[in-house]
């Protein structure tokens, strides 16, 4: 986390050197937002005779099912919803805990609350056999397995891990950001329009929080409603808020951690998936049948689109 704090400071420096900051955030809204006649499907049906607002699918939720969890005392792992793309876990301990998700050679390690508070984590590695391990700190940085469950996973589809709440994008139907996303979605007619509106809203209302970046602690998890109401955040706050708003409207969205060159900044950003094509903004272009990169931290604070470019300067490490 010391490295994360240092790199977040580098990110802030890059933004400052680019002449960006809160004062310019309204200028960073995407080209071709709603009302721009040059953008196809910008809020109206193709017939242009009648506006047909975007219809979101049923809200995709996630939950820890205590009564269905496999348990060893107060260490519990819930695999009842793995086909929906997530696993639930809860444990209590007098020492630090971690949760490990293993599939083949891919390993994700998460901090886990020691007071029994349930956590939800995505199954981002696709179909196959997973091993879920609750790990307990035994000495210094060493952890030992306390309880584990193995499970064969067959996802309903490849997108289901990225349309639901999890610890890295935690929200519910009553969340303020979800209500705002629904409000924005009601002004446009398709998925791309929803992405545009959410993108523009976050760019317009959230600025980079340098003091927070300087003091962020290990294990920090974003609070999406707090980011929205405070109007401040660091890279993970931007990415989590965008993911919560888009996922709540049925648009698969990843929260990604990785590095951005040329300065190898450790950073968080998003990728979203859409079936539509041909719509372009200042920082992202949708292409049918593939994931599209979207980095709100840079653009919301006035940096030009060269930071995102064609994505070749991004190295993805972890998906949430």
C-alpha positions as CSV (number, residue, x, y, z in Angstrom):
1,X,0.0,0.0,0.0
2,X,3.0,2.3,0.4
3,X,3.6,1.8,-3.3
4,X,-0.1,2.6,-4.1
5,X,0.2,5.8,-2.0
6,X,3.4,6.8,-3.8
7,X,1.9,6.1,-7.2
8,X,-1.3,7.9,-6.5
9,X,0.8,10.9,-5.7
10,X,2.6,10.5,-9.0
11,X,-0.8,10.4,-10.6
12,X,-1.8,13.6,-8.9
13,X,1.5,15.2,-10.2
14,X,0.8,14.0,-13.7
15,X,-2.6,15.6,-13.6
16,X,-1.2,18.9,-12.2
17,X,1.5,19.0,-14.9
18,X,-1.2,18.5,-17.5
19,X,-2.9,21.7,-16.4
20,X,-5.8,19.8,-14.9
21,X,-7.8,20.2,-11.8
22,X,-11.2,20.7,-10.4
23,X,-11.7,24.1,-12.1
24,X,-11.6,22.4,-15.5
25,X,-13.7,19.4,-14.8
26,X,-16.8,20.8,-16.6
27,X,-14.7,21.1,-19.8
28,X,-13.8,17.5,-19.7
29,X,-17.3,16.2,-20.4
30,X,-17.3,13.9,-23.5
31,X,-17.7,15.2,-27.0
32,X,-21.0,14.1,-28.4
33,X,-23.0,14.0,-25.3
34,X,-26.8,14.2,-25.3
35,X,-28.0,17.0,-27.5
36,X,-25.1,16.8,-30.0
37,X,-26.7,16.3,-33.4
38,X,-23.4,14.7,-34.7
39,X,-23.9,11.6,-32.6
40,X,-26.2,8.9,-33.8
41,X,-28.8,7.5,-31.3
42,X,-28.0,10.3,-28.8
43,X,-31.2,9.9,-26.8
44,X,-33.8,9.2,-29.5
45,X,-35.0,6.1,-31.3
46,X,-34.0,5.6,-34.9
47,X,-37.5,6.6,-36.1
48,X,-37.0,10.0,-34.4
49,X,-40.8,10.0,-34.2
50,X,-41.0,9.0,-30.6
51,X,-38.5,8.9,-27.8
52,X,-38.1,5.4,-26.3
53,X,-36.0,5.5,-23.1
54,X,-33.5,2.8,-22.3
55,X,-35.0,-0.2,-20.5
56,X,-32.6,-1.7,-18.0
57,X,-32.9,-5.5,-17.3
58,X,-33.9,-6.7,-13.8
59,X,-31.5,-5.6,-11.1
60,X,-28.8,-8.2,-10.6
61,X,-28.0,-8.5,-6.9
62,X,-25.6,-10.5,-4.8
63,X,-25.9,-11.7,-1.2
64,X,-24.3,-13.9,1.4
65,X,-26.5,-16.9,2.2
66,X,-25.6,-17.8,5.7
67,X,-28.0,-20.8,5.8
68,X,-26.5,-22.2,2.6
69,X,-22.8,-21.7,3.5
70,X,-20.3,-24.4,4.1
71,X,-18.8,-23.8,7.5
72,X,-16.2,-24.8,10.1
73,X,-17.3,-23.0,13.2
74,X,-17.6,-19.3,12.4
75,X,-15.6,-19.6,9.1
76,X,-18.2,-19.8,6.3
77,X,-17.9,-19.9,2.6
78,X,-21.1,-19.6,0.5
79,X,-20.8,-21.2,-3.0
80,X,-24.6,-21.4,-3.6
81,X,-24.5,-18.6,-6.2
82,X,-21.2,-19.4,-8.1
83,X,-23.2,-19.8,-11.4
84,X,-24.1,-16.1,-10.9
85,X,-20.5,-15.2,-10.8
86,X,-19.7,-14.6,-7.2
87,X,-18.7,-16.3,-3.9
88,X,-19.6,-15.1,-0.4
89,X,-17.5,-15.5,2.7
90,X,-17.6,-14.6,6.4
91,X,-15.3,-15.4,9.3
92,X,-14.3,-14.2,12.8
93,X,-10.9,-14.2,14.3
94,X,-8.7,-12.4,16.9
95,X,-6.1,-11.9,14.1
96,X,-6.0,-10.7,10.5
97,X,-7.7,-12.7,7.8
98,X,-7.4,-13.0,4.1
99,X,-9.6,-14.8,1.5
100,X,-7.9,-16.5,-1.4
101,X,-9.6,-17.4,-4.7
102,X,-7.6,-19.9,-6.8
103,X,-8.3,-21.2,-10.3
104,X,-5.5,-23.0,-12.1
105,X,-2.5,-20.6,-11.9
106,X,-4.6,-17.5,-11.2
107,X,-4.7,-16.4,-7.5
108,X,-6.6,-13.5,-6.0
109,X,-5.9,-12.5,-2.4
110,X,-8.3,-10.3,-0.5
111,X,-8.4,-8.7,2.9
112,X,-11.2,-10.2,4.9
113,X,-13.0,-8.6,7.9
114,X,-12.3,-10.4,11.2
115,X,-15.6,-9.5,12.8
116,X,-17.9,-11.8,10.7
117,X,-19.0,-9.1,8.2
118,X,-19.8,-10.9,5.0
119,X,-17.9,-10.1,1.8
120,X,-18.7,-10.8,-1.8
121,X,-16.0,-11.4,-4.4
122,X,-16.4,-12.0,-8.2
123,X,-15.4,-15.2,-10.1
124,X,-13.5,-13.4,-12.8
125,X,-11.5,-16.3,-14.1
126,X,-14.4,-18.0,-16.0
127,X,-15.6,-21.6,-15.8
128,X,-13.6,-24.3,-14.0
129,X,-12.6,-25.7,-10.7
130,X,-12.0,-23.1,-7.9
131,X,-10.5,-23.4,-4.5
132,X,-11.7,-20.9,-1.9
133,X,-9.5,-20.5,1.2
134,X,-9.9,-18.5,4.4
135,X,-6.4,-17.7,5.6
136,X,-5.5,-16.7,9.1
137,X,-2.4,-14.7,10.1
138,X,0.0,-16.7,12.1
139,X,3.1,-14.6,12.3
140,X,4.2,-11.3,10.7
141,X,3.2,-11.7,7.0
142,X,2.6,-15.4,7.1
143,X,-0.9,-16.9,6.8
144,X,-2.1,-20.5,7.2
145,X,-5.3,-22.1,5.8
146,X,-8.1,-22.1,8.3
147,X,-10.9,-23.4,6.1
148,X,-11.3,-24.2,2.4
149,X,-13.9,-25.3,-0.1
150,X,-13.4,-26.5,-3.7
151,X,-16.1,-26.0,-6.2
152,X,-16.7,-26.6,-10.0
153,X,-18.1,-23.4,-11.5
154,X,-20.2,-23.1,-14.7
155,X,-21.1,-19.4,-15.1
156,X,-24.5,-18.5,-16.6
157,X,-22.5,-16.4,-19.0
158,X,-19.2,-14.6,-19.1
159,X,-20.6,-11.3,-18.1
160,X,-22.4,-12.3,-14.9
161,X,-19.4,-11.6,-12.6
162,X,-19.4,-8.0,-13.8
163,X,-23.1,-7.0,-13.4
164,X,-23.4,-7.5,-9.7
165,X,-22.3,-5.8,-6.5
166,X,-19.1,-7.0,-4.8
167,X,-16.7,-5.6,-2.2
168,X,-15.0,-3.5,-4.9
169,X,-18.2,-2.0,-6.2
170,X,-20.7,-2.3,-3.4
171,X,-24.2,-0.9,-4.0
172,X,-27.9,-1.9,-3.7
173,X,-31.1,-0.9,-5.3
174,X,-31.5,1.8,-2.7
175,X,-28.1,3.3,-3.3
176,X,-28.1,7.0,-4.3
177,X,-25.8,6.3,-7.2
178,X,-28.1,3.5,-8.5
179,X,-31.1,5.9,-8.4
180,X,-29.0,8.5,-10.2
181,X,-28.0,6.0,-12.9
182,X,-31.6,5.1,-13.5
183,X,-32.5,8.8,-13.8
184,X,-29.7,9.3,-16.3
185,X,-30.7,6.2,-18.2
186,X,-34.2,7.5,-18.6
187,X,-32.9,10.3,-20.8
188,X,-31.3,8.1,-23.5
189,X,-32.4,5.2,-25.6
190,X,-29.6,2.7,-25.6
191,X,-26.6,1.2,-23.7
192,X,-24.1,3.6,-25.3
193,X,-26.2,6.5,-24.3
194,X,-26.2,5.3,-20.7
195,X,-22.4,5.0,-20.7
196,X,-22.2,8.5,-22.1
197,X,-24.4,10.0,-19.5
198,X,-22.7,8.2,-16.6
199,X,-19.3,9.2,-17.9
200,X,-20.3,12.8,-18.3
201,X,-21.9,12.9,-14.8
202,X,-18.9,11.6,-13.1
203,X,-16.5,13.8,-15.0
204,X,-18.7,16.8,-14.1
205,X,-19.2,16.1,-10.4
206,X,-16.1,14.3,-9.0
207,X,-12.6,15.7,-8.6
208,X,-9.4,14.0,-7.6
209,X,-8.8,13.9,-3.8
210,X,-5.0,14.4,-3.4
211,X,-5.0,14.5,0.5
212,X,-6.9,11.2,0.4
213,X,-4.4,9.7,-1.9
214,X,-1.6,10.8,0.4
215,X,-3.2,9.0,3.4
216,X,-5.0,6.0,1.9
217,X,-4.5,2.9,4.1
218,X,-4.0,-0.8,3.2
219,X,-7.3,-2.6,2.7
220,X,-9.2,0.5,1.6
221,X,-12.5,-0.2,-0.1
222,X,-14.5,2.5,-1.9
223,X,-17.9,3.8,-0.8
224,X,-19.7,4.7,-4.0
225,X,-22.4,6.8,-2.5
226,X,-19.9,8.7,-0.4
227,X,-17.8,9.4,-3.5
228,X,-20.9,10.7,-5.3
229,X,-22.1,12.9,-2.4
230,X,-18.7,14.3,-1.5
231,X,-17.7,14.9,-5.1
232,X,-14.1,13.7,-4.4
233,X,-12.2,10.5,-4.8
234,X,-9.1,8.7,-5.9
235,X,-8.8,6.3,-8.9
236,X,-10.5,3.4,-7.2
237,X,-13.4,5.6,-6.2
238,X,-13.9,6.8,-9.8
239,X,-13.8,3.2,-11.1
240,X,-16.1,1.8,-8.4
241,X,-18.7,4.5,-8.9
242,X,-18.7,4.0,-12.6
243,X,-19.0,0.3,-12.2
244,X,-21.9,0.6,-9.7
245,X,-23.8,2.9,-11.9
246,X,-23.3,1.0,-15.1
247,X,-23.8,-2.5,-13.6
248,X,-27.1,-1.3,-12.0
249,X,-28.3,-0.6,-15.5
250,X,-27.3,-4.0,-16.8
251,X,-24.1,-3.0,-18.5
252,X,-21.2,-5.3,-17.7
253,X,-18.4,-3.3,-16.2
254,X,-15.0,-4.3,-14.8
255,X,-13.0,-2.6,-12.2
256,X,-9.3,-3.1,-13.2
257,X,-6.1,-2.6,-11.3
258,X,-2.8,-2.3,-13.2
259,X,-0.1,0.0,-14.5
260,X,-0.2,2.9,-16.9
261,X,2.9,3.9,-18.8
262,X,5.1,5.8,-19.4
263,X,5.4,6.4,-15.6
264,X,4.2,2.9,-14.5
265,X,1.5,4.4,-12.3
266,X,-0.4,1.8,-10.3
267,X,-3.9,2.8,-11.1
268,X,-7.6,1.7,-11.3
269,X,-9.9,2.1,-14.3
270,X,-12.9,0.5,-16.0
271,X,-13.8,-1.5,-19.0
272,X,-17.4,-1.9,-20.1
273,X,-19.1,-4.1,-22.7
274,X,-21.6,-3.0,-25.3
275,X,-23.2,-4.7,-28.4
276,X,-23.4,-1.4,-30.2
277,X,-21.0,0.3,-32.5
278,X,-19.8,3.6,-34.0
279,X,-20.3,6.0,-31.1
280,X,-17.2,8.1,-30.2
281,X,-16.4,10.5,-27.3
282,X,-13.3,12.3,-26.3
283,X,-11.9,9.3,-24.4
284,X,-13.6,6.1,-25.5
285,X,-15.0,4.4,-28.6
286,X,-17.4,1.6,-28.5
287,X,-16.8,-1.4,-30.8
288,X,-19.3,-4.2,-31.1
289,X,-18.6,-7.5,-29.4
290,X,-15.6,-6.4,-27.3
291,X,-14.7,-4.7,-24.0
292,X,-14.0,-1.0,-24.2
293,X,-11.6,0.8,-21.9
294,X,-12.8,3.9,-19.9
295,X,-10.5,5.9,-17.5
296,X,-12.5,8.5,-15.7
297,X,-9.7,9.6,-13.2
298,X,-7.6,11.2,-15.9
299,X,-10.4,12.7,-18.1
300,X,-12.5,14.0,-15.2
301,X,-9.6,16.1,-14.1
302,X,-8.8,17.7,-17.4
303,X,-6.1,15.4,-18.9
304,X,-6.3,14.8,-22.6
305,X,-7.2,11.5,-24.3
306,X,-3.5,10.7,-24.9
307,X,-3.5,9.1,-21.4
308,X,-6.0,6.5,-22.6
309,X,-5.1,6.4,-26.3
310,X,-5.7,3.0,-27.9
311,X,-5.0,1.2,-24.6
312,X,-1.5,-0.1,-25.4
313,X,-0.1,1.9,-22.5
314,X,-2.3,0.0,-20.0
315,X,-1.2,-3.2,-18.4
316,X,-4.1,-5.1,-16.7
317,X,-3.3,-7.0,-13.6
318,X,-6.5,-7.7,-11.6
319,X,-10.2,-7.7,-12.6
320,X,-13.0,-7.1,-10.1
